[in-house]
């Protein structure tokens, strides 16, 4: 572990590992399959990044989150550790170039989205890449009994067969015992395996639940009492804007964030909050993954989240610096009832699923027997309107079709801009003479992007605009002009939802769906709703203990700082007082009998 300590100091600047990191790293170095259950902020990345630095070859990291992959690659690159990423939306030639770099370049980490694992191109390069370690981030996604099941994760088992002898480390922040077992089974863990679970206790984090008459008033009161950086989670995009307007109206420096904003706008708002230029970020659960901001003092949930898994992960973004922080959940009885009502909506009946599937195929104009591999920009609101579907039912129907492995639907799929010259060099020279105003942008493209005459290249419009000293809207307009003149083929950057067909369209009479698994997922979801509503309504037990026990942390102790612990302090007698009262009762009993009322009176008098 001396070498591991040196690597930690050199690249991460830390003198010591966090609890359990050393043991996990040692197990990985011993070539064991490892499951690491580390709460949010527990330092999961170091557990595979440090041992990978001590191994010969490249570490293959599977992650479902594009933003998180990009963030990790940027962080590693800044540390001087060459890293790569392949994710949805990258053009074929960019993917191929990245795989070539991974196979033949001096790179240490390759981040890959699970959808890429079975593509012919990836499998073609895999033997040359020669991974030394397979790291599976957000590993709970492989279990259909978990809260965030993603069928694409099931492809990892096939990858293991291609990589005999390569150890696996699976990492997650929140998984019940049943999900942990399922993860190990689905990832084909061998007998030489090790499981690690950090305590779910957060000694500095105070949990509270309130059922206020007015959520708005209570939120303003909480934010005014807790100074410093804060996050407010809301259930809808519209609500993030409404709550932000409320806070701004009361002089709170707040901004909102949701997946419907453009990529640059989301990045900008996130950066403003990280740099403390904005005190409070009001957001949907699209915000927060991969963000390591240690000085968050407050996380408020304006509504009840769907599960304790979600709640623990989101609340855990507060107080990572070890100083006192607060996690507050605001609720009302109507919301708890709605969670149960949503279960039937979230798991449509087979006939409803068939109806949604047929409507989807008709909307996309895909004939029966074909369609596998096709990709579409997809507006779910328009789809629901055209076929007169409840938009929530349509959303959950698509989710069920996705879990069945029929489609892949990503609400936000970032696609960078691409451009290729379609005119010959002679025609281009003539065009420049006729349109001198467009000559600078043509020259800028040729100077900045090698091979742009031969195949579509990813171009970064903002960087090109800076290079040419042009406003970004002007550059985009000029690129569109070149496209209209058929000098180039230009596809602007998009952040639109996409839907991919994973299988050919089934014939109507041959529609098949695994009803048993759907019913089991519904049962597990019901259990998660019961757990979160039980947490909200419990006014007796320590909230930290409630969370820990849910995740099989049997050793967790009462925190002493949550609302229940504080409210119930008066109900618990200190040990010396209890002994004094007991002695007095026994002394009296030696002389005469005592009624229950008399015993109770003695307790009250001594207190």
Residue pairs with C-beta under 8 A, 6 or more apart in sequence:
1 22
1 25
1 26
3 54
4 17
4 22
4 25
4 50
4 51
4 54
5 17
7 50
7 53
7 54
8 14
8 15
8 17
8 46
8 50
9 15
11 53
11 79
11 80
11 81
12 46
12 79
17 25
17 43
17 46
18 42
18 43
18 46
19 198
20 36
20 38
20 42
20 196
20 198
21 43
21 46
21 47
21 50
23 196
24 34
24 36
24 47
24 169
24 194
24 196
25 47
25 50
25 51
27 34
27 194
27 196
28 34
28 47
28 48
28 51
28 133
28 167
28 169
29 51
29 54
29 55
30 192
31 165
31 167
31 192
32 167
32 192
32 193
32 194
33 167
33 168
33 169
33 170
33 184
33 187
33 189
33 190
33 192
33 193
33 194
34 47
34 167
34 168
34 169
34 170
34 193
34 194
34 195
34 196
35 139
35 169
35 170
35 180
35 183
35 184
35 189
35 193
35 194
35 195
35 196
36 44
36 47
36 169
36 170
36 171
36 172
36 196
37 172
37 173
37 174
37 175
37 180
37 195
37 196
37 197
37 198
37 551
38 44
38 47
38 171
38 173
38 196
38 198
39 173
39 174
39 198
39 200
39 202
39 312
39 316
40 173
40 174
40 312
40 313
40 316
40 317
41 292
41 316
41 317
41 320
42 173
42 198
44 137
44 171
44 173
45 72
47 169
47 171
48 59
48 61
48 133
48 135
48 169
48 171
49 59
49 76
49 81
49 109
51 133
52 58
52 59
52 108
52 109
52 132
52 133
52 135
53 81
53 108
55 132
55 133
56 132
57 130
57 131
57 132
57 133
58 102
58 107
58 108
58 109
58 110
58 129
58 130
58 131
58 132
59 108
59 109
59 110
59 131
59 132
59 133
59 134
59 135
60 110
60 112
60 129
60 131
60 133
60 134
60 135
61 69
61 72
61 109
61 110
61 111
61 112
61 135
61 137
62 111
62 112
62 113
62 114
62 117
62 134
62 135
62 136
62 137
62 153
62 156
63 69
63 72
63 111
63 112
63 113
63 137
63 138
64 113
64 114
64 137
64 138
64 141
64 150
64 152
64 153
65 138
65 289
65 290
66 87
66 88
66 89
66 113
66 414
67 289
67 290
68 137
68 289
68 290
69 85
69 87
69 111
69 113
70 85
70 87
71 290
71 291
72 83
72 85
72 109
72 111
72 290
73 83
73 84
73 85
73 109
73 111
76 82
76 83
76 108
76 109
77 83
81 108
81 109
82 105
82 106
82 107
82 108
83 107
83 108
83 109
83 110
83 111
84 98
84 101
84 102
84 107
84 109
84 110
84 111
85 98
85 110
85 111
85 112
86 95
86 98
86 99
86 110
86 111
86 112
86 113
86 116
86 122
87 111
87 112
87 113
87 116
88 113
88 115
88 116
88 410
88 413
88 498
89 413
89 414
89 415
89 416
89 498
90 98
90 416
90 458
91 418
91 456
91 457
91 458
92 121
93 455
93 456
93 457
94 457
94 458
95 116
95 121
96 121
98 110
99 121
99 122
99 125
99 129
100 125
101 107
102 110
102 125
102 129
103 125
103 128
103 129
104 128
110 129
110 131
112 122
113 152
114 141
114 150
114 152
114 153
114 155
114 156
115 152
115 408
115 500
116 122
117 152
117 155
117 156
117 158
117 159
118 155
118 158
123 162
126 159
126 162
126 163
131 163
131 166
132 166
133 166
133 167
133 168
133 169
134 156
134 159
134 160
134 163
134 166
134 167
134 168
134 169
135 168
135 169
135 171
136 142
136 153
136 156
136 168
136 169
136 170
136 171
136 187
137 171
138 148
138 171
138 172
139 153
139 170
139 171
139 172
139 175
139 183
139 187
140 146
140 147
140 148
140 172
140 174
140 175
140 179
140 183
140 309
141 148
141 149
141 150
141 153
142 149
142 150
142 153
142 154
142 156
142 170
142 182
142 183
142 186
142 187
143 149
143 175
143 179
143 182
143 183
143 186
144 182
144 403
144 517
144 520
144 521
145 178
145 179
145 182
145 520
145 521
145 524
146 175
146 176
146 179
146 182
146 309
146 524
147 306
147 307
147 309
147 310
147 525
147 528
148 309
149 403
149 521
151 402
151 403
151 404
151 405
152 408
153 186
154 186
154 405
156 186
156 187
157 186
157 187
157 188
160 166
160 168
160 187
160 188
168 187
168 189
170 183
170 184
170 187
172 183
173 312
173 313
173 316
174 308
174 309
174 312
174 313
174 551
175 183
175 309
175 551
176 550
176 551
176 552
177 552
180 195
180 552
184 193
184 195
197 551
197 552
197 553
199 548
199 553
199 555
199 556
200 312
200 544
200 547
200 548
200 551
200 553
200 556
201 544
201 548
201 553
201 556
201 557
201 559
202 316
202 319
202 544
202 559
203 559
203 561
204 319
204 322
204 323
204 324
204 325
205 315
205 316
205 318
205 319
205 325
205 326
205 327
205 544
205 559
206 324
206 325
206 326
206 327
206 559
206 561
206 562
206 563
207 315
207 327
207 328
207 329
207 543
207 544
207 547
207 559
207 562
207 563
208 326
208 327
208 328
208 329
208 543
208 562
208 563
209 328
209 329
209 331
209 535
209 536
209 543
209 563
210 218
210 328
210 329
210 330
210 331
211 330
211 331
211 332
211 333
212 218
212 330
215 302
215 330
215 332
216 246
218 330
219 232
219 243
219 246
219 247
219 300
219 302
219 330
220 246
220 247
220 250
220 252
222 298
222 300
222 326
222 328
223 230
223 247
223 252
223 280
223 298
223 300
226 297
226 298
226 326
227 297
228 279
228 295
228 296
228 297
228 298
229 273
229 276
229 279
229 280
229 293
229 295
229 296
229 297
229 298
230 279
230 280
230 281
230 296
230 297
230 298
230 299
230 300
231 280
231 281
231 283
231 287
231 288
231 296
231 298
231 299
231 300
231 314
231 317
231 318
232 243
232 247
232 254
232 280
232 281
232 282
232 283
232 299
232 300
232 302
233 283
233 284
233 285
233 287
233 299
233 300
233 301
233 302
233 303
233 305
233 314
234 240
234 243
234 282
234 283
234 284
234 302
234 303
235 284
235 302
235 303
236 284
237 258
237 259
237 260
237 284
239 302
239 303
240 256
240 257
240 258
240 282
240 283
240 284
241 256
243 254
243 256
243 282
243 302
244 254
244 255
244 256
244 282
247 254
247 280
247 282
248 254
252 279
252 280
253 278
253 279
253 280
254 278
254 279
254 280
254 281
254 282
255 269
255 272
255 273
255 278
255 280
255 281
255 282
256 269
256 281
256 282
256 283
257 266
257 269
257 270
257 273
257 281
257 282
257 283
257 284
257 286
257 287
258 283
258 284
258 286
258 287
259 266
259 284
259 286
259 411
259 412
261 269
262 495
263 414
263 493
263 495
264 462
269 278
269 281
270 281
270 287
270 291
272 278
273 281
273 293
274 291
274 293
281 287
285 305
285 310
285 314
286 412
288 314
288 317
291 317
292 320
293 317
293 320
294 320
294 321
295 321
295 323
296 317
296 318
296 319
296 320
296 325
297 318
297 319
297 323
297 324
297 325
297 326
298 318
298 325
298 326
298 327
298 328
299 314
299 315
299 317
299 318
299 325
299 326
299 327
299 328
300 328
300 329
300 330
301 311
301 314
301 315
301 327
301 328
301 329
301 330
302 330
303 330
303 331
303 335
304 329
304 331
304 335
304 336
304 339
304 532
304 533
304 536
305 311
305 314
305 532
306 339
306 528
306 529
306 532
307 528
307 529
307 531
307 532
308 528
308 531
308 532
308 535
308 547
308 550
308 551
309 528
311 329
311 532
311 535
311 547
312 547
312 551
315 327
315 329
316 327
318 325
318 326
318 327
319 325
324 561
329 536
331 536
336 533
336 536
336 537
339 529
339 532
339 533
340 526
340 529
340 533
342 392
343 522
343 525
343 526
343 529
345 390
345 392
345 393
345 396
346 396
346 399
346 522
346 525
347 396
347 400
347 518
347 519
347 521
347 522
347 525
348 356
348 393
348 396
348 397
348 400
350 513
350 515
350 518
352 393
352 397
353 397
353 400
353 401
353 513
354 508
354 511
354 513
356 389
356 393
356 394
356 397
356 398
356 401
357 397
357 401
357 406
357 506
357 511
358 508
358 511
359 383
359 387
359 389
360 383
360 398
360 401
360 407
361 368
361 371
361 505
363 383
363 386
363 387
364 371
364 374
364 376
364 499
364 501
366 374
366 501
366 505
367 505
368 504
368 505
368 506
368 507
368 508
369 504
369 505
369 507
370 504
370 505
371 501
371 503
371 504
371 505
372 501
372 502
372 503
372 504
373 500
373 501
374 500
374 501
375 498
375 499
375 500
375 501
376 498
376 499
376 500
377 494
377 496
377 497
377 498
378 409
378 496
378 497
378 498
378 499
379 496
379 497
380 391
380 394
380 395
380 398
380 497
381 391
383 389
383 394
384 390
384 391
384 394
387 394
389 397
398 407
398 409
398 499
399 409
400 518
401 407
401 409
402 408
402 409
403 521
404 513
404 514
405 502
405 503
406 501
406 502
406 503
407 499
407 500
407 501
407 502
408 499
408 500
408 502
409 497
409 498
409 499
409 500
410 497
410 498
411 497
412 495
412 497
413 495
413 496
413 497
413 498
414 493
414 494
414 495
415 491
415 493
415 494
415 495
415 496
415 498
416 458
416 459
416 460
416 493
417 458
417 459
417 460
417 461
417 490
417 491
417 492
417 493
418 456
418 457
418 458
418 459
418 490
418 491
419 445
419 449
419 452
419 456
419 457
419 459
419 479
419 488
419 489
419 490
419 491
420 452
420 453
420 454
420 455
420 456
420 457
420 488
420 489
421 428
421 445
421 452
421 453
421 487
421 488
422 486
422 487
422 488
422 489
423 431
423 486
423 487
423 488
425 453
427 487
428 442
428 487
431 438
431 485
431 487
432 438
432 439
432 442
435 485
438 478
438 481
438 482
440 468
441 464
441 468
441 470
441 475
441 478
441 479
441 482
442 482
442 487
444 464
444 467
444 468
445 452
445 459
445 464
445 488
446 452
448 459
448 463
448 464
448 467
449 457
449 459
450 457
451 457
452 459
456 489
456 491
461 472
461 475
461 476
461 479
461 492
461 493
462 472
464 475
465 471
465 472
465 474
465 475
468 475
470 478
476 492
479 488
479 490
479 492
480 490
480 492
482 488
482 490
483 489
483 490
506 512
531 550
534 546
535 543
535 546
535 547
535 550
538 546
538 564
539 564
539 567
540 564
540 568
541 564
542 558
542 559
542 560
542 562
542 564
542 565
543 559
543 562
543 563
543 564
543 565
544 556
544 558
544 559
544 562
545 556
545 557
545 558
545 559
548 554
548 556
549 556
558 565
559 565
560 566
573 581
573 607
577 606
577 607
580 606
581 602
581 603
581 606
584 602
584 606
585 594
585 599
585 602
588 594
588 602
594 602
